[in-house]
C-alpha cells in the first residue's frame, strides 16, 4: 500500500545520536576543565613553596658538605661575610673531603621566610636540633650567622 520513499544521501541522524554526541562533548569539556583546574592548583602550590624547598636544599647540602669535611663546598654555601670570616680563620678552599658514605640524614622543618632572610629547624640523628639562618644572595639561599640577620618570626 504505502511505499517507502528513499532519500538520496546519508540517513538523518536519530535524536538519540545527537544527545549522545552532546553528552560526549560535554563530558570531554568537563574533563579538560578538571585537568586544567588540578594543574593550576598544583602550579600555585609549587610556586608558593619554591623558596621553602630551596632553603631546605641549601641546609641539606651544607650539612652533607660538613659531614664529608668538604670545606670548599661548605664555604660556597655560606653568605659572603661568613665565607670571608671562615677563610680568614684558616678554612681550606680547595679540599673536597670524604665520600658521600659519611653523610647523615637531614630533616628540615619550621621553615619561616621573611623577605631575603629565612629560619629553619635542623634535626639529625645523635645531635640536638638546631635553628639555622639563611640569607638570599644573588638569588641563592646561603648560610649566615644569626646575629647578622633580622630574624623572621
Kinemage of the C-alpha trace (Angstrom):
@kinemage 1
@onewidth
@group {chain A} dominant
@subgroup {mainchain}
@vectorlist {calphas} color= white
{ca unk a 1} P 0.000 0.000 0.000
{ca unk a 2} L 2.289 2.577 1.223
{ca unk a 3} L 5.524 2.805 -0.499
{ca unk a 4} L 8.575 3.849 1.455
{ca unk a 5} L 10.352 6.718 -0.204
{ca unk a 6} L 14.114 6.552 -0.307
{ca unk a 7} L 16.017 9.840 0.001
{ca unk a 8} L 19.382 10.215 -1.643
{ca unk a 9} L 22.351 10.690 0.696
{ca unk a 10} L 23.131 9.546 4.232
{ca unk a 11} L 20.285 8.871 6.608
{ca unk a 12} L 19.323 11.636 9.014
{ca unk a 13} L 20.795 11.181 12.487
{ca unk a 14} L 18.428 9.948 15.117
{ca unk a 15} L 17.637 12.179 18.101
{ca unk a 16} L 19.444 9.633 20.298
{ca unk a 17} L 22.678 10.131 18.286
{ca unk a 18} L 22.567 13.911 18.783
{ca unk a 19} L 22.077 13.548 22.527
{ca unk a 20} L 24.939 11.116 22.754
{ca unk a 21} L 27.244 13.459 20.795
{ca unk a 22} L 26.291 16.386 23.065
{ca unk a 23} L 26.921 14.242 26.128
{ca unk a 24} L 30.346 13.174 24.855
{ca unk a 25} L 31.298 16.791 24.060
{ca unk a 26} L 30.101 17.992 27.476
{ca unk a 27} L 31.948 15.171 29.257
{ca unk a 28} L 35.125 15.986 27.317
{ca unk a 29} L 34.866 19.686 28.140
{ca unk a 30} L 34.308 18.956 31.850
{ca unk a 31} L 37.251 16.556 31.898
{ca unk a 32} L 39.515 19.148 30.273
{ca unk a 33} L 38.335 21.775 32.774
{ca unk a 34} L 39.028 19.437 35.716
{ca unk a 35} L 42.540 18.649 34.422
{ca unk a 36} L 43.275 22.349 33.923
{ca unk a 37} L 41.990 23.222 37.417
{ca unk a 38} L 44.099 20.472 39.000
{ca unk a 39} L 47.208 21.618 37.147
{ca unk a 40} L 46.558 25.222 38.186
{ca unk a 41} L 46.205 24.284 41.870
{ca unk a 42} L 49.386 22.195 41.730
{ca unk a 43} L 51.250 25.020 39.971
{ca unk a 44} L 50.198 27.611 42.531
{ca unk a 45} L 51.219 25.311 45.404
{ca unk a 46} L 54.566 24.551 43.769
{ca unk a 47} L 55.252 28.231 43.047
{ca unk a 48} L 54.385 29.469 46.542
{ca unk a 49} L 56.616 26.871 48.257
{ca unk a 50} L 59.633 27.034 45.953
{ca unk a 51} L 61.730 29.165 48.346
{ca unk a 52} L 60.994 26.731 51.176
{ca unk a 53} L 62.313 23.877 49.019
{ca unk a 54} L 65.392 25.914 48.131
{ca unk a 55} L 66.072 26.766 51.797
{ca unk a 56} L 65.695 23.112 52.778
{ca unk a 57} L 68.010 22.082 49.933
{ca unk a 58} L 70.667 24.611 50.945
{ca unk a 59} L 70.618 23.393 54.557
{ca unk a 60} L 70.825 19.760 53.433
{ca unk a 61} L 73.698 20.496 51.034
{ca unk a 62} L 75.568 22.400 53.758
{ca unk a 63} L 75.072 19.639 56.351
{ca unk a 64} L 76.292 16.978 53.906
{ca unk a 65} L 79.335 19.091 52.985
{ca unk a 66} L 80.184 19.320 56.705
{ca unk a 67} L 79.710 15.528 57.061
{ca unk a 68} L 82.136 14.934 54.178
{ca unk a 69} L 84.564 17.523 55.591
{ca unk a 70} L 84.249 19.273 52.232
{ca unk a 71} L 85.083 22.793 53.335
{ca unk a 72} L 85.271 24.143 49.775
{ca unk a 73} L 81.608 23.244 49.184
{ca unk a 74} L 80.575 24.367 52.684
{ca unk a 75} L 82.239 27.742 52.129
{ca unk a 76} L 80.397 28.154 48.835
{ca unk a 77} L 77.109 27.680 50.688
{ca unk a 78} L 77.847 30.473 53.188
{ca unk a 79} L 76.895 34.123 52.826
{ca unk a 80} L 79.740 36.459 51.844
{ca unk a 81} L 80.584 37.635 55.386
{ca unk a 82} L 80.617 34.092 56.775
{ca unk a 83} L 82.757 32.777 53.940
{ca unk a 84} L 85.273 35.598 54.334
{ca unk a 85} L 85.427 35.102 58.107
{ca unk a 86} L 85.966 31.331 57.734
{ca unk a 87} L 88.723 31.802 55.148
{ca unk a 88} L 90.441 34.354 57.409
{ca unk a 89} L 90.230 31.783 60.222
{ca unk a 90} L 92.137 29.279 58.077
{ca unk a 91} L 89.412 27.195 56.404
{ca unk a 92} L 90.656 25.433 53.287
{ca unk a 93} L 89.084 26.436 49.982
{ca unk a 94} L 90.466 23.587 47.884
{ca unk a 95} L 89.842 20.228 49.599
{ca unk a 96} L 86.913 18.025 48.672
{ca unk a 97} L 86.919 15.838 51.785
{ca unk a 98} L 85.381 12.431 52.291
{ca unk a 99} L 82.895 10.477 50.200
{ca unk a 100} L 79.119 10.595 50.392
{ca unk a 101} L 79.029 7.491 52.625
{ca unk a 102} L 79.805 9.833 55.545
{ca unk a 103} L 76.610 11.841 55.035
{ca unk a 104} L 73.985 11.501 57.771
{ca unk a 105} L 70.228 12.029 57.346
{ca unk a 106} L 68.943 15.592 57.498
{ca unk a 107} L 65.431 16.706 58.394
{ca unk a 108} L 64.359 20.321 57.993
{ca unk a 109} L 61.167 21.782 59.442
{ca unk a 110} L 59.520 25.012 60.604
{ca unk a 111} L 60.869 27.000 57.664
{ca unk a 112} L 59.997 30.685 58.058
{ca unk a 113} L 60.878 33.165 55.332
{ca unk a 114} L 60.673 36.924 55.636
{ca unk a 115} L 61.959 38.705 52.538
{ca unk a 116} L 65.558 37.619 51.984
{ca unk a 117} L 66.016 36.033 55.430
{ca unk a 118} L 64.994 32.505 56.426
{ca unk a 119} L 64.967 30.474 59.618
{ca unk a 120} L 64.866 26.669 59.581
{ca unk a 121} L 64.935 23.920 62.192
{ca unk a 122} L 67.527 21.183 61.514
{ca unk a 123} L 67.198 17.731 63.089
{ca unk a 124} L 69.755 14.939 62.709
{ca unk a 125} L 70.327 11.590 64.410
{ca unk a 126} L 72.520 11.737 67.539
{ca unk a 127} L 72.518 15.544 67.531
{ca unk a 128} L 70.477 18.213 69.293
{ca unk a 129} L 68.050 20.087 66.987
{ca unk a 130} L 69.418 23.416 65.790
{ca unk a 131} L 67.938 26.575 64.322
{ca unk a 132} L 69.814 27.879 61.297
{ca unk a 133} L 69.517 31.188 59.471
{ca unk a 134} L 69.971 31.860 55.782
{ca unk a 135} L 70.050 34.932 53.592
{ca unk a 136} L 69.279 35.167 49.913
{ca unk a 137} L 72.300 36.467 47.991
{ca unk a 138} L 72.176 36.735 44.221
{ca unk a 139} L 69.041 34.595 44.126
{ca unk a 140} L 70.631 31.758 46.166
{ca unk a 141} L 69.993 30.901 49.810
{ca unk a 142} L 73.223 30.983 51.857
{ca unk a 143} L 74.013 30.023 55.459
{ca unk a 144} L 74.528 33.077 57.700
{ca unk a 145} L 75.324 33.935 61.300
{ca unk a 146} L 72.048 34.559 63.150
{ca unk a 147} L 73.499 37.661 64.801
{ca unk a 148} L 73.736 39.303 61.376
{ca unk a 149} L 70.122 38.575 60.468
{ca unk a 150} L 66.897 40.331 61.173
{ca unk a 151} L 65.137 37.167 62.246
{ca unk a 152} L 61.849 36.143 60.625
{ca unk a 153} L 59.041 35.439 63.087
